[in-house]
Amino acid sequence: MLKHIVMWKFKDHAEGADKATNLRKAKALLDACAGIVPGMGRFEVAIAQPGLECSYDLVLYSEFADQATLHAYASHPQHEALKPFMGAMRLERQCMDYLS
């Protein structure tokens, strides 16, 4: 099982909307990617609770059968379509993949 975790810090304002609005849109876009390729397991997207000073704004925790499945997800047209939006929103992005 390959676990894939991504965290983003968002800009306060981007593309004419505030951070809260953009976080909700990003969550909806990512949630819609759950199960888009065979071999995907758990797929969880969460917006951080307010008040934590050392936190990212949005996190994706996902599981894939193997590296090939993660690659199929990453290159899927639905996932590719959200990349411009996420790029315009983010200040920072961290990613980690690991086997368990």
Secondary structure as UniProt FT lines:
FT   STRAND          2..10
FT   STRAND          13..14
FT   TURN            15..16
FT   STRAND          17..18
FT   HELIX           19..31
FT   TURN            32..35
FT   TURN            38..39
FT   STRAND          40..47
FT   TURN            50..51
FT   TURN            53..54
FT   STRAND          58..64
FT   HELIX           67..74
FT   HELIX           77..89
FT   STRAND          90..99
//
